[in-house]
Amino acid sequence: MTDSSAADGRVHYDVDPGGRIVTITLDNPARRNSYNAAMRDELARHLDRAAEDDDITVVLLRGTEGVFSTGADMNNAYGWYGDRAGADGKPAKSRPSQRRRLTVDRKSFGFYHNLMGYPKVTVGEISGYALGGGFEMALMTDISVIARDTRIGMPATRFLGPALGSLHLFFHRLGPVLARRMLLTGDILQAGEVEHLGVFTETSDPSGVTARARYWAEKAAKMPADGVVIAKEAFRLVEQSQAYQGEEVASYLFHAFGTNLQFAPGEFNFVKSRAEHGTREAFRLRDEHFHVPEPDIS
């Protein structure tokens, strides 16, 4: 059974004939399955629908055309904060107020918080790219199968600073050393580089990701549904007591403050560069600014 009830058809909800597994697919391949606010809200509604269905035990999250997700669509960064009109009636180009940022970011991190404490088993089929919010979702899945060549990271730290995302999640799932490296440099890694750390359940050859993710979904679907729900609540209690103290406030608070930076001379201002040169060129200039050649120590 398929339901593509999103307003623009970019999130799909497919229930297996057996009824115990639902596959939720991000379908925005032109932008590497990035999502805007409306698309993320539709994803949240699908997750709520599965959570309320007593017949569903497992949710398999994936993206179309071999890409998981590149996270929030930054083509219109201020669009996340709503349509604001200037004095001339045209869309406002000024930065949103802190009260607006806090209101919006509280909702954004509410989405991730709900996914982290989701009552059903979540399985991630992760390939191609898992960046930004896509990286966070990949880390939040209970069972994650990732292709070795998948690009992972938080590239937005290179133009909005390191205080982004769910910091508790990064330090708990990645460990403090890797978390600091990725957030303080904006490095994008291949999943195979961190395979030895056990960040993901299974690291696979790209050709095997879909089959392996399906294997884990079917394996988890055989578990007693009530037992899964009880276990997931127990897992959430343990994680919150051990690792996520303050997560309710810290993540969205630091994100809201961190997205209102002042840039010193010589620092890269992505928003200004995008306004002057367009999004594609701004990304090129960003990568050029942050490139530091490796030292030759041979």
C-alpha positions in Angstrom: 0.0 0.0 0.0 1.4 3.4 -1.0 0.5 6.8 0.1 2.2 9.8 -1.5 -0.1 12.4 0.2 2.6 15.0 0.6 1.6 18.2 -1.1 4.3 17.8 -3.7 4.8 14.1 -3.5 8.3 14.2 -2.1 7.7 11.8 0.9 6.4 8.3 0.3 4.8 5.9 2.8 4.8 2.3 1.8 3.4 -0.5 4.1 4.5 -4.1 3.5 1.8 -6.6 2.7 2.5 -8.3 6.0 1.8 -5.0 7.7 4.7 -4.9 10.2 7.2 -2.8 8.2 6.6 0.6 6.7 9.2 2.3 4.4 9.3 6.1 4.4 11.2 7.5 1.4 12.5 11.0 0.9 12.1 11.8 -2.8 13.8 15.0 -3.8 16.6 13.7 -6.0 17.2 17.0 -7.8 18.5 18.3 -4.5 20.0 15.1 -3.2 17.0 14.5 -1.0 17.4 17.7 1.0 14.2 18.9 2.6 12.5 22.2 3.3 10.2 22.9 6.3 7.1 21.5 4.5 8.8 18.3 3.5 10.1 17.7 7.0 6.7 18.3 8.5 5.3 15.7 6.1 8.0 13.3 7.2 7.0 14.0 10.8 3.3 13.3 10.0 4.3 10.0 8.4 6.3 9.0 11.4 3.4 9.9 13.7 1.1 7.8 11.5 3.4 4.8 11.9 3.9 5.3 15.6 0.1 5.2 16.1 -0.4 2.1 14.0 -0.4 -1.0 16.3 0.4 -3.3 13.4 3.7 -1.5 12.5 6.9 -2.7 14.3 9.6 -1.3 12.1 10.1 2.0 10.1 12.7 1.8 7.3 14.0 5.3 6.4 15.7 5.8 3.0 16.1 8.2 0.1 15.6 7.8 -3.6 18.3 7.3 -6.3 21.0 6.1 -3.9 21.1 9.1 -1.7 19.9 9.3 1.9 19.7 13.0 2.5 21.8 16.2 2.5 19.7 17.6 5.3 18.0 21.0 5.3 17.7 22.8 2.0 19.9 25.8 2.3 18.9 27.3 -1.0 16.6 29.6 1.0 18.1 29.5 4.5 15.9 32.3 5.9 12.8 30.5 4.4 12.9 28.2 7.4 11.9 31.1 9.6 8.7 31.9 7.6 7.7 34.5 5.0 8.6 37.9 6.4 7.8 41.0 4.4 9.9 44.2 4.4 8.5 47.7 4.4 8.3 47.6 0.6 6.1 44.4 0.8 8.9 42.3 -0.7 10.4 39.3 1.2 12.6 40.6 4.0 16.3 40.0 3.6 17.3 40.9 7.2 18.1 38.3 9.7 15.1 37.0 11.8 14.9 38.0 15.4 16.2 35.8 18.1 12.6 35.2 19.4 11.7 34.0 15.9 14.8 31.8 15.7 14.0 30.2 19.1 10.4 29.6 18.1 11.4 27.8 14.9 14.4 26.0 16.2 12.4 24.6 19.2 10.1 23.0 16.6 13.0 21.7 14.5 14.7 20.1 17.5 11.4 18.8 18.6 11.3 16.7 15.4 14.8 15.3 16.0 14.0 14.7 19.7 10.8 12.7 18.7 12.8 10.6 16.2 15.5 9.9 18.8 12.8 8.6 21.2 10.7 7.0 18.6 8.6 4.0 19.9 9.1 1.7 16.9 12.4 0.2 15.6 14.0 2.5 13.0 16.3 1.2 10.3 18.3 3.5 8.2 19.3 2.6 4.6 22.1 5.1 4.1 24.0 5.7 1.0 25.4 8.5 -1.2 25.2 11.4 1.2 24.1 11.8 4.8 24.9 15.5 5.6 23.5 18.0 8.1 20.0 16.9 9.3 20.4 13.8 7.1 23.5 12.9 9.1 21.6 13.4 12.4 18.7 11.2 11.2 21.2 8.5 10.2 22.8 8.6 13.7 19.3 8.5 15.4 18.2 5.3 13.7 18.3 2.2 15.9 19.9 0.1 13.2 21.9 1.8 10.5 23.3 0.2 7.3 25.6 2.6 5.5 27.6 2.3 2.3 31.4 2.7 2.7 31.5 5.6 0.2 28.7 7.6 1.8 29.7 11.1 2.5 28.9 12.1 6.1 29.2 15.3 8.1 27.9 18.7 9.1 29.1 21.0 6.3 26.9 23.9 7.6 29.4 24.4 10.5 31.6 26.0 7.9 29.3 29.0 7.5 27.2 28.9 10.7 29.7 27.8 13.3 30.2 24.6 15.2 27.2 25.0 17.6 24.8 23.2 15.3 22.8 20.1 15.5 22.1 17.9 18.5 25.4 18.2 20.4 24.4 15.6 22.9 23.8 13.2 20.1 27.1 13.9 18.4 29.2 13.4 21.6 27.3 10.3 22.6 27.2 8.5 19.2 30.4 9.7 17.7 32.5 10.1 20.8 34.1 13.4 21.9 37.2 13.2 19.7 35.4 12.6 16.4 32.6 15.0 17.3 35.0 17.8 18.0 36.9 17.1 14.8 33.8 17.1 12.6 32.2 20.1 14.2 35.3 22.3 14.5 36.5 21.7 11.0 33.4 20.9 9.0 35.2 17.9 7.5 33.1 15.6 5.4 34.2 12.0 5.7 33.5 8.8 4.0 31.7 6.3 6.2 34.4 3.7 5.6 36.9 6.0 7.4 35.1 5.5 10.7 34.0 1.9 10.2 36.3 0.7 12.9 34.6 3.0 15.5 31.2 1.2 15.2 29.3 4.4 14.7 26.8 2.5 12.4 25.4 -1.0 12.8 26.8 -2.2 9.5 29.1 -0.7 6.9 28.5 -2.3 3.5 29.6 -2.2 -0.1 27.3 0.3 -1.9 25.6 -2.5 -3.9 24.5 -4.3 -0.8 23.0 -1.5 1.3 19.4 -1.9 0.2 19.4 -5.7 0.7 21.2 -5.4 4.1 18.9 -2.7 5.4 15.9 -4.9 4.4 17.4 -7.8 6.2 17.7 -5.9 9.4 14.2 -4.5 9.1 12.7 -8.0 8.6 14.8 -9.4 11.5 13.5 -6.7 13.8 9.9 -7.1 12.6 9.9 -10.6 14.0 10.2 -9.2 17.6 7.1 -8.9 19.8 5.5 -5.5 19.1 4.8 -4.7 22.7 8.3 -5.8 23.7 9.7 -3.4 21.2 7.7 -0.4 22.5 8.7 -1.2 26.1 12.3 -1.6 25.1 12.4 1.7 23.2 11.0 3.6 26.2 13.6 1.9 28.4 16.4 2.8 26.0 15.2 6.4 25.9 15.1 6.6 29.7 18.7 5.2 30.0 20.0 7.6 27.3 18.4 10.6 28.8 19.7 9.8 32.3 23.2 9.1 31.0 23.8 11.2 28.0 21.1 13.7 27.2 20.8 15.8 30.3 19.9 19.3 29.0 19.2 18.2 25.4 15.7 19.5 25.6 17.0 23.1 25.7 20.7 23.1 24.7 20.5 22.0 21.1 17.9 24.4 19.8 19.2 27.3 22.0 22.7 27.1 20.8 21.5 26.7 17.2 19.3 29.8 17.4 22.2 31.9 18.9 24.8 30.3 16.6 22.9 31.3 13.4 23.1 35.0 14.2 26.9 35.4 13.9 28.9 38.5 13.1 31.8 37.8 10.7 35.2 39.4 11.0 37.3 40.4 8.0 38.8 37.3 6.4 36.1 35.0 7.6 33.7 33.4 5.1 30.1 34.8 5.2 28.0 32.3 3.3 24.8 34.3 3.5 26.5 37.4 2.0 28.3 35.4 -0.6 25.1 33.7 -1.7 23.3 37.0 -2.0 26.1 38.4 -4.2 27.0 35.3 -6.3 24.2 32.8 -6.0 24.0 29.5 -4.1 26.2 27.4 -6.4 29.0 29.9 -6.5 28.7 30.5 -2.7 29.3 26.8 -2.1 32.3 26.8 -4.4 33.8 29.9 -2.6 33.1 28.2 0.8 35.0 25.1 -0.2 37.9 27.2 -1.6 38.1 29.3 1.6 38.2 26.2 3.9 40.7 24.2 1.8 44.0 23.7 3.5 46.4 21.4 1.7 47.8 18.5 3.6 51.5 18.9 4.6 54.0 16.9 2.7 55.8 15.0 5.4 57.2 12.2 3.2 
